[in-house]
Amino acid sequence: MGSSTEEFLASVGSLRHRVRNDRHSFWFPLVVFGLITLLSIPLYYAWPVHLSDMHCHYYANGSSTCSGTIFSHSGLLTPGFSTNQLGNWLSLFWVASMFLGYLATIAFYRHRAVTVGLKVRIWPAVAVGLGLLIFVMLMQAYWHTVEPSFLNSGDFWARGTATLVILSVGIVTLAVLERSFLYLIYALGFVFIALVSTLYNVSNLVQWEGLGRFITPRNEMIPNVILSSLYLLIGGFVFWALQHDARVTDDAVGIVEE
């Protein structure tokens, strides 16, 4: 009787561990948004402009000076970012990709719920992530018509990566919903990475070992984007590997017990 009770309790513990492991799917949004961030890189490059698009100033003596960069401050998510009129396109990219990324995450979690039989509340994370994104856009649209403020000026918006901070809030919310302490620590780490990518030129860190020769005024914002995308992609792979290994271990233990 005692032996059967112990076996029953052991099987219940093993089942609980397997259920807890199977319910976690947070690696997927990390990979999705990591790829999205990686795809945004071309929009952070200051592409050359045509002579007709340059800003030129003509002097009385007949000389002139022209700027090869057109400053664009009209992007709702990139009001302080200038890179040859790509501010609007960059904002459009982030808005569209954030919505698509969250839709993909919802679809994946619903598929997991049907396949595994476990449902995780994903809507609060989606509501926080997209809600904050919409709120910022609405506030930017308002302040554009009134006067400059902290919402559309300052160092926070200068690099065009402030959307990463918005994204980090959604990931932290998902970590809370997933009830994973390890994932929460990782998510808080991404908040730090996003703030660094938003407030600091990461290109300053690659000046040693001759790497600085690859950094020019045209691509100096790209290392900021690469840092965030690598953090998300590597984290997504690591969490997927941990979940996969745990599932393999559980299956092996189940076979041995049988």
C-alpha positions in Angstrom: 0.0 0.0 0.0 2.8 2.4 0.9 4.7 1.6 -2.2 1.7 2.2 -4.4 1.1 5.5 -2.6 4.7 6.6 -3.2 4.5 5.7 -6.8 1.3 7.6 -7.2 2.7 10.7 -5.5 5.9 10.4 -7.7 3.8 10.2 -10.9 1.7 13.2 -9.8 4.9 15.2 -9.1 6.3 14.1 -12.5 3.1 15.1 -14.2 3.0 18.5 -12.4 6.6 19.2 -13.6 5.7 18.2 -17.1 2.6 20.4 -17.2 4.6 23.3 -15.7 7.3 22.8 -18.4 4.8 22.4 -21.3 2.8 25.6 -20.4 5.8 27.8 -21.0 6.1 29.1 -24.6 7.8 32.4 -24.0 10.7 31.5 -26.3 8.4 32.1 -29.3 7.7 35.9 -28.9 11.4 36.4 -28.2 12.3 34.8 -31.5 9.5 36.7 -33.4 10.4 40.1 -32.0 14.1 39.4 -32.3 13.6 38.7 -36.1 11.5 41.8 -36.4 14.2 43.9 -34.8 16.8 42.4 -37.1 14.7 43.2 -40.1 14.5 46.8 -39.1 18.2 47.3 -39.6 18.1 48.7 -43.2 15.8 51.5 -42.0 18.6 52.6 -39.6 21.1 53.2 -42.4 21.4 56.7 -43.7 21.2 55.9 -47.4 22.7 58.5 -49.8 20.3 61.0 -51.2 20.0 62.6 -54.6 21.5 66.1 -55.2 18.0 67.5 -55.7 17.0 66.3 -52.3 19.8 67.9 -50.4 19.5 70.9 -48.1 21.5 73.7 -49.7 22.3 77.2 -48.5 23.4 79.8 -51.1 25.6 82.7 -50.2 25.8 86.2 -51.7 29.2 85.5 -53.2 27.8 82.7 -55.3 29.1 79.8 -53.1 26.8 77.2 -51.5 26.9 74.5 -48.9 24.7 71.4 -49.1 23.8 68.7 -46.5 23.6 65.2 -47.7 21.1 64.2 -45.0 17.5 65.1 -44.9 16.2 65.5 -41.4 12.8 64.0 -40.9 11.1 64.5 -37.5 7.6 63.5 -38.5 7.6 59.8 -37.5 5.2 59.3 -34.6 7.6 56.7 -33.0 10.8 58.4 -34.2 10.2 62.2 -33.7 13.9 63.0 -33.0 15.4 60.6 -35.4 16.8 61.7 -38.8 18.0 59.5 -41.5 17.1 60.6 -45.0 13.3 60.8 -44.6 13.2 57.2 -43.2 11.6 58.4 -39.9 8.0 57.9 -41.3 8.9 54.5 -42.8 10.6 53.4 -39.6 7.6 54.3 -37.6 5.3 52.5 -40.0 7.5 49.5 -39.9 7.4 49.3 -36.1 3.7 49.8 -35.9 2.9 47.1 -38.5 5.5 44.7 -37.1 4.4 45.1 -33.5 0.8 44.3 -34.4 1.9 41.3 -36.6 4.3 40.1 -33.9 1.6 40.1 -31.2 -0.9 38.4 -33.6 1.6 35.7 -34.3 2.2 35.3 -30.5 -1.6 35.0 -29.9 -1.9 32.4 -32.7 1.0 30.4 -31.3 -0.3 30.4 -27.7 -3.8 29.4 -28.9 -2.2 26.5 -30.9 -0.3 25.4 -27.8 -3.4 25.6 -25.8 -5.2 23.2 -28.2 -2.2 20.9 -28.6 -1.1 20.6 -24.9 -4.4 21.3 -23.3 -3.0 24.2 -21.2 -4.1 27.8 -21.6 -2.0 30.8 -20.7 -3.5 34.2 -20.4 -1.7 36.1 -23.2 -4.2 39.0 -23.6 -2.9 41.1 -20.7 0.6 41.2 -22.3 -0.9 42.0 -25.7 -3.1 44.7 -24.2 -0.2 46.3 -22.3 2.2 46.1 -25.3 -0.1 47.4 -28.0 -1.9 49.7 -25.6 1.3 51.5 -24.7 2.2 51.7 -28.4 -1.1 53.3 -29.3 -0.9 55.6 -26.3 2.5 56.9 -27.3 1.4 57.4 -30.9 -1.7 59.3 -29.9 0.3 61.5 -27.5 2.9 62.1 -30.2 0.2 63.1 -32.7 -1.2 65.5 -30.2 2.1 67.2 -29.2 3.1 67.5 -32.9 0.2 69.9 -33.3 0.8 71.8 -30.1 4.4 72.3 -29.0 7.5 70.3 -28.3 7.6 68.3 -25.1 9.5 65.4 -23.6 7.4 63.2 -25.7 8.8 64.4 -29.0 12.2 65.8 -28.1 15.3 64.8 -26.2 17.8 62.0 -26.3 15.2 59.3 -25.7 13.9 59.7 -29.2 17.1 60.7 -31.0 18.1 57.2 -32.1 14.8 55.9 -33.3 14.9 52.9 -31.0 12.4 54.0 -28.3 10.0 51.3 -29.6 12.3 48.7 -28.0 11.5 50.1 -24.6 7.8 49.8 -25.4 8.4 46.2 -26.5 10.3 45.5 -23.3 7.3 46.4 -21.2 5.1 43.9 -23.0 7.8 41.2 -22.5 8.0 41.9 -18.8 4.2 41.6 -18.6 4.4 38.2 -20.4 7.0 37.1 -17.9 4.7 37.9 -15.0 1.9 36.0 -16.7 4.1 33.0 -17.3 5.1 32.9 -13.6 8.7 32.2 -14.4 11.3 33.8 -12.2 14.1 33.1 -14.7 12.1 34.6 -17.6 11.3 37.6 -15.5 15.0 38.2 -14.8 15.7 37.9 -18.5 12.9 40.3 -19.3 14.2 42.9 -16.9 17.6 42.4 -18.6 15.9 43.3 -21.9 14.5 46.5 -20.3 18.1 47.4 -19.6 19.3 46.5 -23.1 16.4 48.5 -24.6 17.2 51.6 -22.5 20.9 51.3 -23.5 20.0 51.0 -27.1 17.7 54.1 -26.8 20.0 56.4 -24.7 23.5 55.4 -25.8 25.5 54.9 -29.0 26.5 51.3 -28.8 28.9 52.0 -31.6 31.2 53.6 -29.0 31.8 50.2 -27.5 33.2 48.7 -30.8 36.0 51.2 -31.3 38.7 48.9 -30.1 40.4 46.1 -32.0 40.0 48.1 -35.2 36.3 47.5 -35.4 35.7 51.3 -35.3 36.7 51.6 -38.9 33.4 49.9 -39.9 31.4 52.5 -38.1 30.4 55.6 -40.0 27.8 58.4 -39.5 25.6 56.4 -41.9 25.4 53.2 -39.9 26.3 54.3 -36.3 22.7 53.4 -35.0 22.8 49.9 -36.4 24.8 48.4 -33.5 22.0 49.5 -31.1 19.5 47.5 -33.1 21.9 44.5 -33.5 22.4 44.4 -29.7 18.7 44.2 -28.9 18.0 41.7 -31.7 20.8 39.4 -30.6 19.6 39.5 -27.0 16.1 38.5 -28.0 17.2 35.8 -30.5 19.8 34.2 -28.2 17.3 34.3 -25.3 14.6 32.7 -27.4 17.0 29.9 -28.5 18.2 29.3 -24.9 14.7 29.1 -23.5 13.6 26.8 -26.3 16.6 24.5 -25.7 15.9 24.4 -21.9 12.2 23.5 -22.5 13.2 20.9 -25.1 15.8 19.3 -22.8 13.3 19.3 -19.9 10.7 17.6 -22.1 13.2 15.0 -23.3 14.2 14.3 -19.7 10.6 13.9 -18.6 9.9 11.5 -21.4 13.0 9.5 -20.5 12.0 9.4 -16.8 8.5 8.3 -17.8 9.9 5.4 -19.9 12.1 4.3 -17.0 9.3 4.3 -14.6 7.1 2.3 -16.9 
